């Protein structure tokens, strides 16, 4: 069966609130450290490359599932989380 349809997702302007982004960074740091210990770096990269897993990870970090900018915000949080 072929599935067709339309999804109307809003395009949000602006930025994630600073308080939310700071929490996302702290949570991303904790999760990446734990995943590195449990599964290794290669598994982290494999999972981040999976678009469904990445979207779910963004939701776990606290970003709204249907908000535009999830990819950019999650990548920014990860960048700050793993920075030396």
DAHU-V116432 format. One record per backbone hydrogen bond with DSSP energy under -0.5 kcal/mol. CO is the residue of the C=O (numbers start at 1). NH is the residue of the N-H. Records with the same first field share a line. If there is no record, write none. Layout:
CO->NH ; NH
This chain:
2->4
7->9
10->12
17->21
18->22
19->23
20->24
21->25
22->26
23->27
24->28
25->29
26->30
27->31
28->32
29->33
30->34
31->35
32->36
33->37
34->38
35->39 ; 40
36->40
40->44
41->45
42->46
43->47
44->48
45->49
47->50
49->51
50->54
51->55
52->56
53->57
54->58
55->59
56->60
57->61
58->62 ; 63
59->62
64->67
67->70
69->73
70->74
71->75
72->76
73->77
74->78
75->79
76->80
77->81
78->82
79->83
